[in-house]
Amino acid sequence: MRGPPLPRKSKRPARPPQSMLPEPVAQAATSSQASPLRIIGGRLRGRRIAYSGEARTRPMKDRVREAVFNLLGPSVAGKRVLDLFAGTGALGLEAISRGAAKAIFYEQHFPTAAVIRQNFAVLGLEADCEVIAANTFVQLRPGAISVPRDLAWVVFCSPPYAFYVERQEQMLKLIETLFAEAPPESAIVVEADERFDMALLPQPEAWDVRSYPPAEIAICFKPKTAG
């Protein structure tokens, strides 16, 4: 008489909890769970952007990115992009896809800066893009800006939201400096959350402020010079 069937052994060993994995493997496991990031408009529409999934990069949500570029419209074409606190580089890459001429990505975290370089290499944009792996506040402090002014700029200022609380004075100085230094016909985009009062921006009446919770977006277009 046969006894009850023995339970089948799994051919695949059980995966240990992520907390028990070696650090590099645990990071890879976390990264593999990140949502795919893609360019959403222009000639590179649908192309993937590498994204580690780390909280430090916090890419702008697709619906907000699309809204921002709808507000910017064709004004992006032919301009030089400054993507501050670039993270994934999605804003600068999106702008290049939509006709921007050049892009500079400022990203202090070296591994993240390397991912941005990888992204524009894969997209064939090495001739148009540059990464500055350094402190944005230092690189763009008053009197130190060396960005060419042969083209109008599109400036994306999308730092960690906590900067507007913990480093508000530095953030305001950075935005004021770029507002003053940007050539005529430049556009400046600021992303914050509800903790930052957009009325603190230079010439607050010049900014178009929109709400896409939790994001708050302010956009300013510098006019042409007279004559």
C-alpha positions in Angstrom: 0.0 0.0 0.0 1.4 3.4 -1.1 1.9 6.2 1.4 0.9 9.8 0.8 3.0 11.4 -2.0 6.1 13.3 -0.8 6.0 17.1 -1.3 7.9 18.1 -4.4 11.2 19.9 -3.8 11.6 23.3 -5.4 14.2 23.4 -8.1 15.0 27.0 -7.3 16.4 27.9 -3.8 14.5 30.4 -1.8 15.7 33.9 -2.3 17.0 35.4 1.0 15.4 38.6 2.3 16.9 41.8 0.8 18.3 42.7 4.2 20.5 39.6 4.1 21.9 40.2 0.6 25.3 41.8 0.1 25.0 45.5 -0.4 25.7 45.7 -4.2 23.2 42.8 -4.8 20.6 44.5 -2.5 21.0 47.7 -4.4 20.5 45.9 -7.7 17.4 44.3 -6.4 16.0 47.6 -5.4 17.0 49.1 -8.8 15.3 46.4 -10.7 12.0 47.4 -9.1 12.2 51.0 -10.4 9.5 52.1 -12.8 10.6 52.4 -16.4 11.5 56.0 -17.4 11.0 57.1 -20.9 11.2 60.3 -23.0 7.6 61.3 -23.6 7.8 63.7 -26.6 9.9 64.8 -29.6 12.2 62.8 -31.9 13.3 60.5 -29.1 9.8 59.8 -27.9 9.5 56.4 -26.2 13.2 55.9 -25.7 14.2 54.5 -22.3 16.2 56.4 -19.8 18.3 54.3 -17.3 17.1 55.0 -13.7 18.5 53.5 -10.6 15.3 53.8 -8.6 17.2 55.6 -5.8 15.2 58.2 -3.8 17.9 60.8 -4.3 17.1 61.0 -8.1 13.3 61.6 -7.7 12.4 62.1 -11.3 9.6 64.5 -12.1 6.4 62.5 -12.7 5.5 62.0 -16.3 2.3 64.0 -16.1 4.1 66.9 -14.6 7.0 66.7 -17.2 4.4 66.7 -20.0 2.6 69.7 -18.5 5.9 71.6 -18.1 6.8 71.0 -21.8 3.3 71.9 -22.9 3.7 75.2 -21.1 7.2 75.8 -22.6 5.9 74.8 -26.1 8.2 75.6 -29.0 10.3 78.0 -26.9 12.7 75.0 -26.1 13.9 74.7 -29.7 17.4 76.0 -30.4 18.2 76.8 -26.7 20.8 75.7 -24.3 19.5 73.7 -21.4 20.8 73.9 -17.8 19.5 70.9 -15.9 20.3 71.6 -12.2 20.3 68.8 -9.6 19.8 66.7 -12.7 19.2 63.3 -11.1 18.1 61.0 -14.0 18.7 63.8 -16.6 15.1 63.3 -17.8 14.4 67.0 -18.1 17.4 67.9 -20.1 17.1 64.8 -22.3 13.4 65.6 -22.9 14.4 69.1 -24.0 17.0 67.8 -26.4 14.4 65.4 -27.8 12.1 68.4 -28.4 14.6 70.5 -30.2 17.0 72.1 -27.7 20.5 72.6 -29.2 22.7 71.8 -26.2 22.3 70.6 -22.6 24.5 70.8 -19.5 23.6 68.5 -16.6 24.7 69.5 -13.1 24.8 66.5 -10.8 27.1 66.2 -7.7 26.6 62.5 -7.0 29.2 60.8 -9.2 27.4 57.4 -9.7 24.3 59.3 -10.8 26.3 61.6 -13.1 27.8 58.4 -14.7 24.2 57.1 -15.4 23.4 60.4 -17.1 26.5 60.1 -19.3 25.4 56.5 -20.1 22.0 57.7 -21.1 23.1 60.3 -23.6 25.7 57.9 -25.0 23.0 55.3 -25.6 20.8 58.0 -27.2 23.6 59.2 -29.4 23.6 62.7 -27.9 27.3 62.9 -26.8 28.0 65.9 -29.1 25.1 67.9 -27.6 25.3 67.0 -23.9 27.8 67.6 -21.0 27.7 66.5 -17.4 29.3 68.6 -14.7 29.8 66.3 -11.7 30.1 69.0 -9.1 28.2 71.1 -6.5 25.5 73.1 -8.3 25.6 75.9 -5.8 29.3 76.3 -6.3 29.3 76.0 -10.1 26.5 78.6 -10.5 27.4 81.1 -7.7 27.5 84.8 -8.5 30.5 85.8 -10.6 31.4 82.2 -11.4 29.0 81.2 -14.2 30.8 80.3 -17.3 27.9 79.1 -19.4 28.0 80.5 -22.9 25.4 83.1 -23.7 25.4 82.6 -27.5 22.0 80.9 -27.1 19.1 81.6 -24.8 18.8 79.2 -21.9 16.1 76.8 -20.6 16.9 76.4 -16.9 15.3 73.5 -15.0 15.7 73.8 -11.2 14.3 70.6 -9.7 16.2 69.8 -6.5 15.2 67.6 -3.6 12.1 69.4 -2.1 13.8 69.5 1.3 16.4 72.0 -0.1 13.7 74.7 -0.2 13.3 74.2 3.6 16.8 73.3 4.8 18.8 75.4 2.3 16.2 78.1 1.4 18.7 81.0 1.4 21.0 79.1 -1.0 18.2 78.1 -3.3 16.9 81.7 -3.5 20.4 83.0 -4.2 20.8 80.4 -7.0 17.5 81.2 -8.6 18.2 85.0 -8.3 21.6 84.6 -9.9 20.3 82.6 -12.8 17.4 84.9 -13.3 19.8 87.8 -13.6 22.4 86.0 -15.7 20.2 84.2 -18.2 20.2 85.8 -21.7 17.0 87.5 -23.1 14.3 85.0 -24.2 15.5 82.4 -21.7 13.0 80.3 -19.7 13.4 79.3 -16.1 11.4 76.4 -14.6 11.3 75.9 -10.8 9.8 72.8 -9.2 9.1 72.7 -5.4 6.4 71.5 -3.1 3.8 73.3 -1.0 6.4 74.2 1.7 8.0 76.7 -0.6 6.4 80.1 -1.2 6.7 80.9 -4.9 6.1 84.6 -4.0 9.8 84.6 -2.8 11.0 84.2 -6.4 12.6 87.3 -8.0 10.0 89.5 -9.7 7.2 87.1 -8.5 4.6 88.7 -10.8 6.6 87.5 -13.8 6.1 83.8 -12.9 3.3 81.5 -14.1 2.7 79.2 -11.1 0.8 75.9 -11.6 -0.1 73.1 -9.1 0.3 69.4 -9.8 0.3 68.0 -6.3 2.6 67.3 -4.7 4.6 69.4 -7.2 4.3 73.2 -7.6 5.7 74.5 -10.8 6.7 78.1 -11.6 7.9 79.2 -15.1 9.3 82.6 -16.1 10.2 83.7 -19.7 12.7 86.5 -19.9 11.6 89.1 -22.6 13.7 90.2 -25.5 15.8 93.2 -24.9 14.5 96.5 -26.3 15.6 97.3 -29.8 
